[in-house]
Amino acid sequence: MRVLVTGANGFVGRKLVRELLDRNHEVFAGVTSFDNDNDTIKTGYLDILDENSIIHAVRDFKPQGVIHLAAQTMVSKAWDNPKGTMEINVHGTINMLQAIKQYVPEAKVLTIGSSEEYGLSGKQGVSLTEETPCFPQNPYAVSKFTAGQIALQISLKENINLVHVRPFNHFGPGQKKGFVISDFISQLVLMDQGRIEPIIHVGDVNVKRDFTYIDDITRAYILLLERNVGTGIYNVCSGIPRKIEDILFYLMKLIKIPITIMKDEKKMRVNNTPLFIGSAQKINTTLGWSPQKDFYVGLEETFEWWRQKHIIEGEQ
């Protein structure tokens, strides 16, 4: 299958492109900057706010499948720039779908949303299903919910096979700072190397969240693309609540020095929910997907990636 991946230089995008190639798909990696030195990957400029770049990519490559990852993905940045977040996440999705409608209406499309779309429904304290009402509570969540709803409406009107995916928290090697596990590990590694003070500043570590390793996330996306799945919404999650404090304590055991934990009010999120987990029953029943990577092995692999990254950066 010819597969166009937007946001191919991102955390998930890089992994996804490699996995697609390993499964013998022909991939066009849409990027806004060229820092990939793998000449086996067909890479091209694609800015989802630049309609001409989208048209060129879609018209020339003629994808049979599209995985739309390009987005502004951080809640904190969305609060700082809600307008820009809406532009990228909503208008960018519309731009992509208009090009698909015009040039490859038969292509299968995955739009990547977020568990944040469920928002206040998380306060019910139960596993969130695809039928759970959405009450998004921050600009990022609103942008993803809006993009997903518009995408589904366009797909129904234009008879496009579109799957809107709602992944819950995910982590792994390559994830940038700004997400809880990568933030913890990046700091702990520097502390272990004696490069920063052994004090870690945290928000609310008593909440419980649903985490899935990057390999399982990309496998779910590929299955949703490859298999005969009708238009609709799919959660991708573990369904297992994990307390943030427990994750931090486990990671602290991977280093050899004592760490002081300090609460930081600036890291406390508005409308925080004590328990926020998803149900993967739909994707499990439909495709047989469930997470395969042991959570703690995933933490250790991510820790080792950050350790190597900081060693290299420290030598420069």
Secondary structure, DSSP 4 states (H G I P E B T S, - for coil): -EEEEETTTSHHHHHHHHHHHHTT-EEEEEESS-----TTSEEEE--TT-HHHHHHHHHHH--SEEEE--S---HHHHHH-HHHHHIIIIIHHHHHHHHHHHH-TTSEEEEE--GGGGBGGGGG-S-B-TTSPPB--SHHHHHHHHHHHHHHHHHHHHT--EEEEEE-EEE-TTPPSSSHHHHHHHHHHHHHTTSS-SEEEES-TT-EEEEEEHHHHHHHHHHHHHS---SEEEEE----EEEHHHHHHHHHTTSSS--EEEE-GGGPPTT--SEE-B--HHHHHHH-----S-HHHHHHHHHHHHHHHHHHHHH-
